[in-house]
Amino acid sequence: MLEVIAGARACGVEVKESFTDKMMELTDSMTPYAPSMKLDFDYKRPMEIEYIYSRPVKTALAAGYDMKKVAMLETQLRFIQSGLSRQ
């Protein structure tokens, strides 16, 4: 989450680092659920990698910030997605 905040800052969007604590508290208080990408995976549907990972990574990079960890997740998800395509 801190890397995403740094990417947002590079793009001119100010997000306080304390936002991560708030998001973690909110997540901890939620009823367990499956995120949309997990449901897509479970039902062998295309995951929204482009909009959730690729575009933010490209936008931050264009602004001068390399979101290396998010880019790594994007690569891993694309690998997983390619396995679904072959089934």
SULPE-V731184 format. One record per helix or strand of 2 or more residues. SS is the DSSP state (alpha for helix, beta for strand). FROM is the first residue (numbers start at 1). TO is the last residue. Records with the same first field share a line. If there is no record, write none. Layout:
# SULPE-V731184
SS: FROM-TO / FROM-TO
This chain:
# SULPE-V731184
alpha: 2-10 / 18-29 / 36-42 / 49-62 / 68-85
